[in-house]
Amino acid sequence: RRAVAEAREGPNAYKNNLELVVQGITLRKKIATLLGFQSWAEFICTKRMSGSYQTVDKFLTNLQTKLEESGKKDHETLLKLKEDHCKNLGVDFDGILNAWDTGFYGDRLLVTKYGVDAEKIKEYFPLDHVVETTLDIYQELLSLIFEELPKGTYWTWHKEARCFQVKDKESGSPIGYFYLDLHPRQGKYGHAAIFHLVKRTASHGAVDCMLCNLPASTPDKPSLLRHQNVVTFFHEFGHIMHAICTEGIGNSTRLAKCPRDFVEAPSQMLENWVWQKQVLERLAKHYQTNESLPDKTLESMIRAKHVNVAFSSLRQIYLSRLDLEIHGPNPPTTVEEIQALVDRLCPSISPL
């Protein structure tokens, strides 16, 4: 954990990246000035739902104020878990919650206080069942029909990619197509995302693709997903539905033209279904016994949904504030000024 954290954010992680950041923000400031704006942030915000730099600044300030006390308590809780763990192991406690500690002690908190063991719970989420049930739920929610096309009847970039036609349930009219490409392989995009392959026109619907890197099943054992992976899958598929079901053609579609600070909203709304008891009961099916999650476990998962949310949200506020500052009216002009800004902002906002 420490090696990964230091490789990502340690003193030797960035090489000459900060020099490139200085060049980039300097150019952006020049562009904004030529366009009549005080800063790049102000220019970009006029193209977003927020409307202005001041609105974002006020939003972040208010949210930080509301989260600070809870974030401090989250930090203290994790630090106490680390102290107790070190005592039990007979090793020195350094009194610090490092970046590489948070995931480990966050998991221990879920197990010890809430009875939520992610490794045991994933036995109830075999990939194939989660995928098929998610498709069923979306068809019910949005009154759609998904029909998988037989292999060999559609163009594809890889044999594992599946293709579905989407129809309106009431009229039977075709709306569009989507691909599912779920498993990792050499050279494949490494995250979960969707890609718009073909835009809707007057004569045909949109074609979109959902890429994931979920482990494939083996002959001996099915692929099992952590609940967080189930949430991610449901979320990303929400983007597919946003793309397929949106109105308009070409670049006039609501998806292509919606503000960037709205584009996550539909999926963030839809993923909440994965925290509803009746939906969890459908998605969960033990890979050996076919049993659903016990009620006690379901209730514990739902109760633990917001554990450490203040702590993690303050980290996101810090990153947002850093973005605003380096693109503000007086951006840093040297590597040293950027580093000084980071050193000032991070401890003043994030407890990590």
C-alpha positions in Angstrom: 0.0 0.0 0.0 2.8 2.4 0.9 4.7 1.7 -2.3 1.6 2.3 -4.4 0.7 5.5 -2.6 4.3 6.9 -2.9 4.5 5.9 -6.5 1.3 7.9 -7.2 1.8 10.9 -5.0 5.3 10.7 -3.4 8.1 13.2 -3.8 9.5 11.4 -6.9 6.1 10.7 -8.6 5.7 13.7 -10.8 9.2 14.1 -12.4 8.7 17.1 -14.7 4.9 17.2 -14.5 4.8 20.3 -12.5 6.8 22.2 -15.1 4.2 21.1 -17.7 1.4 22.2 -15.3 3.0 25.7 -15.1 3.1 25.9 -18.9 -0.5 24.7 -19.2 -2.0 27.1 -16.7 0.0 30.0 -18.1 -1.4 29.3 -21.6 -5.0 28.9 -20.2 -4.7 32.3 -18.4 -3.6 33.9 -21.7 -6.6 32.3 -23.5 -9.0 33.5 -20.9 -7.7 37.0 -21.0 -8.0 37.1 -24.8 -11.6 36.0 -24.4 -12.3 38.8 -21.9 -12.3 36.7 -18.7 -10.3 37.3 -15.5 -9.3 33.6 -15.3 -9.6 30.3 -17.0 -11.8 29.1 -14.1 -14.3 32.0 -14.7 -14.3 31.2 -18.5 -15.0 27.5 -17.9 -17.7 28.1 -15.2 -19.7 30.2 -17.7 -20.0 27.0 -19.8 -21.1 24.9 -16.8 -24.2 24.5 -14.8 -22.6 26.5 -11.9 -22.5 29.6 -14.1 -19.6 31.4 -12.3 -16.4 31.1 -10.4 -18.0 32.8 -7.4 -20.8 30.2 -7.2 -18.3 27.3 -7.1 -16.1 29.1 -4.6 -19.1 29.7 -2.3 -20.3 26.1 -2.7 -16.9 24.6 -1.7 -16.6 26.9 1.2 -20.0 26.1 2.6 -19.6 22.4 2.1 -16.1 22.4 3.7 -17.6 24.2 6.8 -20.3 21.5 7.1 -17.9 18.6 6.8 -15.0 19.7 8.9 -16.2 18.5 12.3 -17.4 15.1 10.9 -14.1 14.8 8.9 -12.1 15.3 12.0 -14.1 12.6 13.8 -13.6 10.2 10.9 -9.9 10.9 11.0 -9.7 10.3 14.8 -11.6 7.0 14.5 -9.2 5.6 11.9 -6.2 6.9 13.8 -7.5 5.1 17.0 -7.9 1.9 15.0 -4.3 2.2 13.8 -3.1 2.8 17.3 -5.0 -0.3 18.7 -3.8 -2.4 15.8 -0.1 -1.4 16.3 -0.5 -2.1 20.1 -1.9 -5.6 19.3 1.0 -6.3 16.9 3.6 -5.0 19.3 4.9 -2.4 16.9 5.5 1.3 17.4 2.6 3.7 16.7 3.8 6.7 14.7 0.7 8.8 15.5 0.1 9.6 11.9 -2.7 8.4 9.5 -0.8 8.0 6.3 -2.3 7.9 2.8 -1.7 4.2 2.6 -3.4 3.6 6.0 -6.9 4.8 5.1 -8.1 1.9 2.9 -6.8 -0.7 5.3 -8.3 0.8 8.5 -11.4 1.8 6.6 -12.0 -1.8 5.9 -11.3 -2.8 9.5 -13.8 -0.2 10.7 -16.5 -1.7 8.4 -15.8 -5.2 9.7 -15.4 -4.4 13.4 -18.1 -1.8 14.0 -20.6 -2.5 11.2 -20.1 -6.2 10.5 -19.5 -5.5 6.8 -16.8 -7.8 5.4 -16.3 -7.0 1.7 -14.5 -10.3 1.0 -17.4 -12.4 2.4 -20.1 -10.2 0.9 -18.7 -10.5 -2.6 -19.5 -14.2 -2.5 -23.1 -13.0 -3.1 -22.3 -11.0 -6.2 -21.2 -13.3 -9.0 -20.5 -11.2 -12.1 -22.8 -12.9 -14.5 -25.8 -12.6 -12.2 -25.1 -9.0 -11.4 -24.9 -8.1 -15.1 -28.1 -9.9 -16.1 -30.0 -8.6 -13.1 -28.8 -5.0 -13.7 -30.0 -5.2 -17.3 -33.4 -6.5 -16.1 -33.7 -3.7 -13.5 -32.9 -1.0 -16.1 -35.5 -2.5 -18.5 -38.1 -2.3 -15.8 -37.2 1.2 -14.6 -37.1 2.8 -18.1 -39.7 0.6 -19.9 -37.2 -0.7 -22.4 -36.3 -4.1 -24.1 -32.7 -5.2 -24.5 -32.1 -7.9 -27.2 -28.7 -9.4 -27.4 -27.4 -9.9 -30.9 -26.0 -13.3 -31.9 -22.3 -13.6 -32.2 -21.1 -13.0 -35.7 -24.0 -10.7 -36.6 -22.4 -7.4 -35.6 -19.1 -5.7 -36.0 -16.8 -6.0 -33.0 -13.2 -5.2 -31.9 -13.0 -8.3 -29.7 -14.7 -11.6 -29.4 -15.7 -10.9 -25.7 -17.7 -7.8 -26.5 -21.4 -8.3 -26.4 -23.9 -6.2 -28.4 -27.5 -5.4 -27.5 -30.3 -3.6 -29.4 -32.5 -1.3 -27.3 -36.2 -0.9 -28.1 -39.0 1.1 -26.5 -41.2 -1.4 -24.7 -44.5 0.3 -25.5 -44.0 1.0 -29.2 -41.4 -1.7 -30.0 -39.4 0.9 -31.9 -35.6 0.6 -31.9 -33.8 3.3 -30.0 -30.1 2.3 -30.3 -27.4 -0.2 -29.5 -24.8 -0.7 -26.7 -21.8 -2.9 -26.3 -20.5 -4.5 -23.1 -16.8 -5.2 -22.9 -16.2 -6.3 -19.3 -12.9 -8.1 -18.9 -9.3 -6.8 -18.8 -6.7 -7.7 -21.5 -3.4 -6.5 -22.7 -3.6 -3.0 -24.2 -7.2 -2.3 -23.1 -8.3 1.0 -21.5 -7.7 0.5 -17.8 -10.7 2.0 -16.2 -14.5 1.8 -16.2 -16.1 4.3 -18.7 -18.5 4.6 -21.6 -17.6 5.7 -25.2 -20.0 7.1 -27.8 -19.3 5.2 -31.0 -22.1 6.5 -33.2 -24.2 9.6 -32.7 -28.0 9.4 -33.3 -29.2 10.7 -36.6 -32.6 11.0 -38.2 -32.2 7.5 -39.6 -30.6 5.5 -36.8 -30.1 5.5 -33.1 -27.0 6.0 -31.0 -24.4 3.3 -30.5 -22.5 3.3 -27.2 -20.0 1.1 -25.4 -19.4 0.3 -21.8 -15.8 -0.7 -20.9 -14.9 -2.3 -17.6 -12.0 -4.3 -16.3 -13.9 -6.9 -14.1 -12.2 -10.2 -13.5 -13.4 -13.0 -15.8 -14.8 -16.3 -14.4 -12.8 -19.5 -14.5 -14.0 -23.1 -14.9 -13.6 -23.6 -11.2 -15.0 -20.3 -9.8 -17.2 -17.5 -11.1 -16.0 -13.9 -11.0 -17.1 -12.3 -7.7 -17.6 -8.6 -7.3 -17.2 -6.4 -4.2 -20.4 -4.4 -3.6 -18.5 -1.2 -4.6 -17.9 -2.9 -8.0 -21.6 -3.6 -8.3 -22.3 0.1 -7.6 -19.7 1.1 -10.2 -21.3 -1.2 -12.8 -24.8 0.1 -12.1 -23.4 3.7 -12.3 -21.6 3.2 -15.6 -24.6 1.5 -17.2 -26.6 4.6 -16.2 -24.3 6.5 -18.6 -25.3 4.1 -21.3 -28.9 4.7 -20.6 -28.4 8.5 -20.6 -26.7 8.2 -24.0 -29.3 5.9 -25.6 -32.4 7.5 -24.2 -31.5 11.2 -24.6 -33.4 13.3 -27.2 -32.0 15.1 -30.3 -29.6 14.1 -33.1 -25.9 14.5 -33.5 -24.3 17.2 -31.3 -27.7 18.5 -30.4 -28.4 15.6 -28.1 -28.8 16.3 -24.4 -25.9 14.1 -23.6 -23.5 15.7 -26.1 -24.4 19.2 -25.0 -25.2 18.9 -21.3 -22.9 20.8 -19.0 -19.9 18.8 -17.8 -20.9 19.3 -14.2 -24.3 17.6 -14.9 -23.1 14.6 -16.9 -22.6 12.5 -13.7 -25.9 13.4 -12.2 -28.1 10.8 -13.9 -25.7 8.0 -13.0 -25.3 9.2 -9.4 -29.0 9.2 -9.1 -29.5 5.8 -10.6 -26.7 4.1 -8.6 -28.8 4.8 -5.4 -31.0 1.8 -6.5 -28.1 -0.4 -5.5 -28.5 0.7 -1.9 -32.2 -0.2 -1.8 -33.0 -3.4 0.1 -35.3 -4.8 -2.6 -32.8 -4.2 -5.3 -29.9 -5.7 -3.2 -32.0 -8.8 -2.6 -32.3 -9.2 -6.4 -28.7 -8.5 -7.2 -27.3 -10.8 -4.5 -27.2 -14.5 -5.1 -24.5 -16.6 -3.4 -22.3 -18.3 -6.0 -22.6 -21.7 -4.2 -26.0 -21.8 -2.4 -28.0 -19.3 -4.6 -29.1 -17.7 -1.3 -29.7 -13.9 -1.1 -27.8 -11.8 1.4 -29.0 -12.3 5.0 -31.3 -9.4 6.2 -28.7 -8.5 9.0 -26.0 -8.1 6.4 -28.2 -6.1 4.1 -29.1 -3.7 6.9 -25.5 -3.4 8.0 -24.4 -2.5 4.5 -27.1 0.2 4.2 -26.2 1.5 7.7 -22.5 1.8 6.7 -23.1 3.5 3.4 -21.9 6.9 4.6 -19.0 5.7 6.7 -16.0 8.1 6.2 -17.9 10.1 3.6 -16.9 13.4 5.3 -13.3 12.4 5.4 -13.2 11.4 1.7 -15.3 14.4 0.7 -12.8 16.8 2.2 -10.1 15.3 0.1 -12.2 16.0 -3.0 -12.9 19.5 -1.8 -9.1 20.0 -1.5 -8.6 18.8 -5.1 -11.4 21.1 -6.3 -10.0 24.0 -4.5 -6.5 23.4 -5.9 -8.0 23.3 -9.4 -9.8 26.6 -8.8 -6.6 28.2 -7.4 -4.3 27.2 -10.2 -6.8 28.4 -12.7 -7.8 31.5 -10.8 -7.1 35.2 -11.5 -3.5 34.9 -10.1 -2.3 31.4 -11.0 1.2 30.2 -9.8 3.9 30.9 -12.4 6.7 28.6 -11.1 7.0 25.0 -9.9 7.9 26.4 -6.4 4.7 28.4 -6.3 2.6 25.4 -7.2 4.3 23.3 -4.5 3.8 26.1 -2.0 0.1 26.2 -2.9 -0.3 22.5 -2.4 1.6 22.6 0.9 -0.7 25.4 2.1 -4.1 24.1 0.9 -3.9 20.4 1.6 -3.4 20.5 5.4 -5.9 23.4 5.7 -8.7 21.3 4.1 -8.0 17.6 4.2 -7.2 15.8 7.5 -5.1 13.3 5.5 
